[in-house]
Amino acid sequence: MRKALVYVVTGFMLWGGYTSIGVSHEDHPTHLPSAKDDVIGFRNYLMENIGDNSKELNDKMKAGNLAAVKVNAQAIALHATRIPELFPKESTSETSRAKEEIWQNWDEFVKSAHTLRDEADQLGATVTNGNAEAVSAQAKKVFGACKSCHDSFRKPEEKK
């Protein structure tokens, strides 16, 4: 857990300013796309990082390592704060899975990002009490917040 926390803190210190991002999972790339120059690339990176943290969080819960879940919850909450700024009006591409509904229902989209942040923050706090059932219930709320936003605002993955 300490190593993962070091990654989060180091990410802030190294990248600073507009392109700062902390990561907790250990298999992160060494080069980040620039949020300023490549908003779609950076948001894809950020969303993949949220997904990686969610998977890691779930694996830790299955292993009964509740205390280690906190760093992933904190990373998810932190990244959720960045979501709205990474969707400037009509920022789409052939590879983007962003639906037009993001900009048509902007307030709902922002609310979804805030819900993810709040649920992930609450998960981090819930871990402190060590109650596995409470942690599991709160983790389901985090995963539900992801799914709800994806269902409303993300195009399905194209079959290859």
HELIX and SHEET records of a PDB file:
HELIX    1   1 ARG A    2  TRP A   15  1                                  14    
HELIX    2   2 GLY A   17  THR A   19  5                                   3    
HELIX    3   3 VAL A   39  LYS A   62  1                                  24    
HELIX    4   4 LEU A   66  ALA A   80  1                                  15    
HELIX    5   5 PRO A   84  LEU A   86  5                                   3    
HELIX    6   6 GLU A  101  GLN A  104  1                                   4    
HELIX    7   7 TRP A  106  VAL A  127  1                                  22    
HELIX    8   8 ALA A  132  PHE A  153  1                                  22    
END                                                                             
